[in-house]
Amino acid sequence: MKGFASAGDLTEKTVSFTEVGRDIYAFTAEGDPNTGVIVGDDSVMIVEAQATPRLARKVIDCVRSVTDKPISHLVLTHYHAVRVLGAAAYGAREVIMSATTRAMVAERGQEDWDSEFARFPRLFQGHEEIPGLTWPTTTFTGSMTVWLGTRRVDIAQVGRAHTAGDAVVWVPDEEVLYTGDIVEYHSACYCGDGHFTDWPATLDAVAAYDPRAIAPGRGDALIGADRVAEAIANTKDFIRSTYRPVQKVAARGGTLKEAWEAVRAECDPKFADYAIYEHCLPFNVARAYDEARGIDTPRIWTAERDREMWDQLQG
């Protein structure tokens, strides 16, 4: 039986650390999860923690190349293990997520950790250091503002997309937006916990910020209105191209395997060369098939469910 595409991806990625606004940075690594760095008057805010303390220290090394200010705040845009389990390394006094995201940690955090651990062995090297699930010190519903001295940072839920609890982080003085996995750039969207029907409108809410630059969840930082618009349009196309074929199959009572073949026919010509495309595809099809049949809340992925779904698609 074939393994998940990501399980064979064992090559270390090249890190880039890009200034996307004054004292605002994007840590990117060739399609691996991105992290944001916002330097305030007296301290630093990190956006997304990475999968392990080992990977978090790569971010901290980049932070220390530009400032010696302490890291005071860590914002987690959603709950996935590859985004949050490195949190302990930063020593932030405040760990912020939406109340919905905290509820998802309680509901499915351990199952998600076990599942992602099996899917992404490279990202979890050094996992022995992870002290446990990452819990927030601070939650919000709707939106909240953090002041890093005189620098204002707005954190807001703009709609369901990649998960039910997604948040964005907006730095208005430089018009820079961290989107989490609501937007990707030349990387497949992981939709296994997603909300396909809501996602396009959430992308419209992202576009309404009119950002000068965005740091997406995966892929290069995007500077300038044209590149921002391209990434948002491209993400929307990915979501629609995945969901529409599945809707048609589900409407006529077709099988998961038929949905998979319909999505491949639609998406392979456009997206096959994207980072983590082959990895995401089975989870995306399975979730789209559920949503198209009226299952609003994504079912919890476990290592066992991963394998059952994969066997069904390979069969």
Phi, psi and omega in degrees: 000132180294143176272173175296145183304320184291336183294335179267000182270093188245008182274128176300141182265153178278128182274140170239145178230105192246131174280118183255355177190176181297116180060032178228130190228158171237124173266114182234157184209068170050048177094352170286167180302136180271160174227145177254152179226121180240117182265120177262193182296317187239347186205178187239141171252134175254139176244112184082133192264343192080171189281332185215160172303326179302313179288325178300324180294333174296320176295314182300322176301319178293319177301315183291344175285345182239340181202151174254010179293147181291153175273114185257329187230141172233121178253131178246115186288338177196186196259355190304143185307318183293348180261334197239339192282353174273005191304322187301331185296334188279335182064027182290142180282335178237128174243117192245133169209164177293155178299326177296318179295319177300319178298326179288327174299314180296320186284319192216013184298316182290318178298319179297317178301310182299319182293310182292328178301319180286331184280327190232066184303324183296318183291340184256018171299136183081018184296342181301336181280345184293122185282348183148188177301150178267119178249148178281156166268338186221132173235162179216159172237124181091279180201162173208162179237137173243135175255121172261079191069241179268354181273123181268136175232123179257131179242127188214145168273124182245007177136162178286144178204264180295324171217176177287339188255010188308140174230156171244160181235122189242128177249096192293330183294338178241000179056046178248136182235128169264122189260356192055208184273015171295323178241137172235160177229116183050035172221141177296147170282134170273119187244014184297337176240023191267176180230089187300319185293326182277333193303315181301319179292326176294322175296324176297322178294325175296313181298330182294340173294339184054053186290147175280334177208149171228148168253111181283179180292321177221152179096177187296150168296145188240115184246129180104144186301323183294316181289324176299311181298321179299314182294319180294315180296320181293319177297317179298319179296320179299313182297312182293321181292336176278316190280319186301313179298325180290319177306316182295317180295314182296323182297330179261014176076023180287170184270167175301319180298321177293323177298316178303314181293323179293320179291318178301317181298323182279318191265327183306314182298333184263325195235004188300335182268005181285150175304142178051021181300307183295326178296314186287329193307310182298322179292321179297315181294317181299316179291318179299321180296317176297311183298320180294339177262013171094010178271102188286316182272121179304134177292149183288130175277131171238164178303324180290318179294321175309310185293318179299315180297317182296318178298320179299318182284329180281337188295000000 
